[in-house]
Amino acid sequence: MTITIGILGGSGLYNLDALDKVEERTVETPFGRPSDAIVTGELDGVPVAFLARHGRNHHLLPSEVPYRANIYALKTLGVRYVISASAVGSLQEHAKPLDIVVPDQFIDRTKNRPSTFFGDGVVAHVSFANPVCSVLHDLAVEAIATLNLPLKVHNTGTYLCMEGPAFSTKAESHLYRSWGATIIGMTNLPEAKLAREAEMAYTTLGLVTDYDCWHPDHGSVTVEMVIGNLIKNADNARSIIRAIVKRLGQEQPDSSAHSALATSILTPLDKIAPAARDRLSLLLKPYL
């Protein structure tokens, strides 16, 4: 069975308890094993694949998450739409703890993380001016609007992705605020870049847990604060994901992300070495 909808759960969201017909799949990829077994099933009759980004026991640091393996593994199942959820800090007063931000832009502050499938004999440069799929983003916003949630949802924003695992210094937090960033997290940018290369539509839900460390009237972020607020927001996140999946079950729109590689591969296809061709066969297949 082809599964076109993938869900990546972050801190505090390690399962979808409404799944029916649950199976676990262990997937091997040319980029190693994913963070955990992929859990497949049906959400209100719609086939989905769920993967806990940090592992179901949260044993992987943000820098240790095998992002390439995670996205590639979802691709092997036929996934074309990725819904991500993650804990974030707020860098702006209007995005309060327990709010949800659906960002449409990113700033990359990560270091030394593999964030491309290419290299080693194959060159590709995907368009990334708009890093979130606008079609899937808008569908998510529309789905959220149908819910009577006891929280505020922000339909746009900029997600700054930092390396971690330590939280920001106050100087960094104020710098990121001056750049206009809305929220800060440690995981989404490698995912978004790799999803684009894998020709998947990608959107993410930022579950605000704290004010980072810039806010003079709130204590600096702690793990206890993050987890406490994340648990409060987890049920809302599940409801939102369920609403998005329901809409995708009714209509699966075309996205420019679905043909992102069509004009992005610079290496002549007939010049790609056999080893590289095998490694990237799943991505290159439509163009070979």
C-alpha positions as CSV (number, residue, x, y, z in Angstrom):
1,M,0.0,0.0,0.0
2,T,1.3,3.4,-1.0
3,I,1.2,6.0,1.9
4,T,1.3,9.6,0.7
5,I,1.2,11.4,4.1
6,G,4.1,11.3,6.5
7,I,4.1,12.8,10.0
8,L,7.2,13.7,12.0
9,G,6.6,14.1,15.7
10,G,9.0,16.1,17.8
11,S,9.6,16.5,21.6
12,G,6.5,15.3,23.4
13,L,4.8,13.9,20.4
14,Y,6.0,10.3,20.2
15,N,2.8,8.6,18.9
16,L,-0.6,9.2,17.4
17,D,-3.1,7.4,19.7
18,A,-6.0,7.6,17.2
19,L,-4.2,5.4,14.6
20,D,-6.0,2.2,13.5
21,K,-4.6,-0.9,11.8
22,V,-1.2,-0.1,13.3
23,E,2.0,-1.7,11.9
24,E,5.7,-1.0,12.6
25,R,8.1,-1.0,9.7
26,T,11.9,-1.2,10.0
27,V,13.3,0.6,7.0
28,E,17.0,0.5,5.8
29,T,18.2,3.3,3.6
30,P,21.5,4.2,1.8
31,F,21.8,6.8,4.6
32,G,21.4,4.5,7.5
33,R,18.5,3.7,9.7
34,P,15.8,6.3,10.6
35,S,15.3,7.5,14.2
36,D,13.0,4.6,15.0
37,A,10.6,2.2,13.4
38,I,8.0,3.9,11.2
39,V,4.5,3.4,12.5
40,T,1.9,3.1,9.7
41,G,-1.8,2.9,10.0
42,E,-5.0,4.8,9.3
43,L,-6.1,8.1,10.8
44,D,-9.9,8.3,10.3
45,G,-9.5,5.9,7.3
46,V,-6.6,7.8,5.7
47,P,-3.3,5.9,5.4
48,V,-0.4,7.7,7.2
49,A,3.2,7.0,8.3
50,F,4.4,8.4,11.6
51,L,8.0,8.7,12.8
52,A,9.2,10.0,16.1
53,R,12.0,12.4,15.1
54,H,14.1,11.8,18.3
55,G,13.0,8.2,18.7
56,R,10.1,7.1,20.8
57,N,12.2,7.3,23.9
58,H,13.8,10.6,22.9
59,H,17.3,9.3,22.8
60,L,18.7,11.4,19.9
61,L,20.0,15.0,20.2
62,P,18.9,17.4,17.5
63,S,22.4,17.1,15.9
64,E,22.2,13.3,16.0
65,V,18.8,12.9,14.3
66,P,19.4,11.0,11.0
67,Y,17.5,13.5,8.9
68,R,18.5,11.9,5.5
69,A,17.5,8.5,6.6
70,N,14.2,9.7,8.0
71,I,13.1,11.5,4.8
72,Y,14.4,8.8,2.5
73,A,12.6,6.1,4.5
74,L,9.3,8.1,4.2
75,K,10.0,8.4,0.5
76,T,10.3,4.6,0.1
77,L,6.7,4.3,1.4
78,G,5.4,6.8,-1.2
79,V,5.1,9.8,1.0
80,R,4.4,13.1,-0.9
81,Y,3.3,15.3,2.0
82,V,5.1,15.8,5.2
83,I,3.5,17.3,8.3
84,S,6.0,18.1,11.0
85,A,5.5,19.1,14.6
86,S,8.1,20.4,17.0
87,A,8.6,22.3,20.2
88,V,9.8,25.9,19.7
89,G,10.7,28.9,21.8
90,S,9.1,32.3,21.0
91,L,11.3,35.3,20.0
92,Q,8.4,37.7,19.8
93,E,5.9,38.9,22.4
94,H,2.8,38.1,20.3
95,A,3.7,34.4,20.1
96,K,3.0,33.3,23.6
97,P,3.7,30.0,25.3
98,L,1.1,27.4,24.3
99,D,0.4,29.2,21.0
100,I,1.0,27.5,17.7
101,V,3.0,29.1,14.9
102,V,2.7,27.7,11.3
103,P,5.9,29.3,9.8
104,D,6.5,30.1,6.2
105,Q,10.2,31.0,6.4
106,F,13.4,29.7,7.9
107,I,16.8,30.9,9.0
108,D,19.6,28.4,9.2
109,R,22.0,28.5,12.1
110,T,23.0,24.9,12.1
111,K,26.5,23.6,11.7
112,N,28.0,20.4,10.2
113,R,24.6,18.6,9.7
114,P,24.2,16.7,6.4
115,S,21.3,18.5,4.8
116,T,21.5,17.2,1.2
117,F,21.2,13.9,-0.4
118,F,23.6,15.1,-3.2
119,G,27.4,15.3,-3.4
120,D,29.8,12.4,-4.0
121,G,29.5,12.7,-7.8
122,V,26.0,14.3,-8.2
123,V,25.3,18.0,-8.0
124,A,21.9,19.5,-7.5
125,H,20.7,22.9,-6.3
126,V,17.0,23.0,-5.5
127,S,15.0,26.2,-5.2
128,F,14.5,27.1,-1.6
129,A,13.4,30.7,-1.6
130,N,10.0,29.5,-0.2
131,P,11.1,26.6,2.1
132,V,7.6,25.6,3.2
133,C,5.2,24.3,0.6
134,S,2.6,27.2,0.2
135,V,-0.1,24.7,-0.9
136,L,0.3,22.5,2.1
137,H,0.8,25.4,4.5
138,D,-2.4,27.0,3.4
139,L,-4.3,23.7,3.6
140,A,-3.0,23.3,7.2
141,V,-4.1,26.8,8.1
142,E,-7.6,26.2,6.6
143,A,-7.8,22.9,8.5
144,I,-6.9,24.5,11.8
145,A,-9.5,27.2,11.2
146,T,-12.2,24.5,11.3
147,L,-11.2,23.5,14.9
148,N,-12.4,25.3,18.0
149,L,-9.1,25.3,19.8
150,P,-8.4,27.0,23.1
151,L,-5.3,28.7,21.8
152,K,-4.0,31.2,19.4
153,V,-2.6,30.1,16.0
154,H,-0.2,32.3,14.0
155,N,-0.5,31.6,10.3
156,T,2.9,33.0,9.3
157,G,6.3,33.4,10.9
158,T,10.0,32.7,10.6
159,Y,11.6,29.7,12.3
160,L,15.2,30.1,13.2
161,C,16.9,26.7,13.4
162,M,19.9,26.6,15.8
163,E,22.4,23.8,16.4
164,G,21.9,23.1,20.1
165,P,21.7,21.2,22.3
166,A,22.2,24.1,24.7
167,F,19.6,26.8,24.5
168,S,20.5,30.3,23.4
169,T,22.5,32.9,25.2
170,K,20.7,36.1,25.9
171,A,22.9,37.9,23.3
172,E,21.9,35.3,20.7
173,S,18.3,35.5,21.6
174,H,18.3,39.3,21.2
175,L,20.2,39.0,17.9
176,Y,17.6,36.6,16.5
177,R,14.8,38.9,17.6
178,S,16.5,41.8,15.8
179,W,16.5,39.7,12.6
180,G,12.7,39.4,12.8
181,A,12.6,35.6,13.6
182,T,9.4,34.5,15.3
183,I,10.3,31.2,16.8
184,I,13.4,29.2,17.5
185,G,14.0,25.4,17.3
186,M,16.7,22.8,16.6
187,T,15.4,20.4,14.0
188,N,13.2,21.6,11.1
189,L,15.6,23.1,8.6
190,P,17.5,19.9,7.6
191,E,14.1,18.2,7.3
192,A,12.7,21.0,5.1
193,K,15.7,21.0,2.8
194,L,15.8,17.2,2.4
195,A,12.0,17.0,1.9
196,R,12.4,19.5,-1.0
197,E,15.1,17.4,-2.6
198,A,12.9,14.3,-2.2
199,E,10.1,16.2,-3.9
200,M,7.8,16.2,-0.9
201,A,5.5,19.0,0.1
202,Y,6.5,20.1,3.7
203,T,4.9,22.2,6.4
204,T,5.5,22.4,10.1
205,L,3.7,23.2,13.3
206,G,5.7,25.2,15.9
207,L,4.4,24.4,19.4
208,V,5.5,27.3,21.5
209,T,6.7,26.2,25.0
210,D,8.6,29.3,26.2
211,Y,10.0,32.8,25.5
212,D,13.6,31.5,25.0
213,C,15.7,33.7,27.4
214,W,15.1,37.2,26.1
215,H,11.9,38.1,27.9
216,P,12.5,40.1,31.1
217,D,9.4,38.9,32.8
218,H,9.8,35.2,32.2
219,G,12.5,32.8,33.5
220,S,15.0,31.4,31.1
221,V,14.0,28.3,29.3
222,T,14.4,24.9,31.1
223,V,13.7,21.4,30.1
224,E,11.0,21.2,32.7
225,M,9.3,24.3,31.2
226,V,9.5,22.9,27.7
227,I,8.1,19.5,28.6
228,G,5.4,20.8,30.8
229,N,4.0,23.1,28.1
230,L,4.5,20.6,25.4
231,I,2.4,18.0,27.2
232,K,-0.4,20.7,27.4
233,N,-0.1,21.3,23.7
234,A,0.3,17.7,22.5
235,D,-3.5,17.0,22.3
236,N,-4.0,20.2,20.3
237,A,-1.2,19.1,18.0
238,R,-2.8,15.7,17.5
239,S,-6.2,17.4,16.7
240,I,-4.5,19.7,14.2
241,I,-2.6,16.9,12.5
242,R,-5.9,14.9,12.3
243,A,-7.7,17.8,10.7
244,I,-4.9,18.2,8.1
245,V,-4.8,14.5,7.3
246,K,-8.6,14.5,6.9
247,R,-8.3,17.3,4.3
248,L,-5.5,15.6,2.5
249,G,-7.6,12.4,2.4
250,Q,-10.2,14.3,0.5
251,E,-7.9,16.1,-1.8
252,Q,-4.2,15.8,-2.5
253,P,-3.2,19.0,-4.3
254,D,-0.3,19.3,-6.6
255,S,2.7,21.2,-5.3
256,S,5.7,22.7,-7.0
257,A,7.8,20.7,-4.5
258,H,6.6,17.5,-6.3
259,S,8.9,18.4,-9.3
260,A,11.7,20.2,-7.4
261,L,14.4,18.2,-9.1
262,A,13.2,18.7,-12.6
263,T,15.5,21.7,-13.2
264,S,17.9,21.3,-10.3
265,I,20.3,18.5,-11.3
266,L,23.4,19.9,-12.9
267,T,25.4,16.6,-13.4
268,P,24.4,15.0,-16.7
269,L,22.4,11.9,-15.9
270,D,24.4,9.7,-18.2
271,K,27.6,10.8,-16.4
272,I,26.5,9.8,-12.9
273,A,28.6,6.9,-11.5
274,P,26.8,3.6,-10.8
275,A,27.3,3.8,-7.1
276,A,25.8,7.3,-6.9
277,R,23.0,6.2,-9.2
278,D,22.2,3.3,-6.9
279,R,22.3,5.5,-3.8
280,L,20.0,8.1,-5.3
281,S,17.8,5.8,-7.5
282,L,14.7,6.6,-5.5
283,L,15.1,10.3,-6.1
284,L,16.4,10.2,-9.6
285,K,14.0,7.6,-11.0
286,P,11.6,10.1,-12.6
287,Y,14.4,11.7,-14.6
288,L,16.5,8.6,-15.6
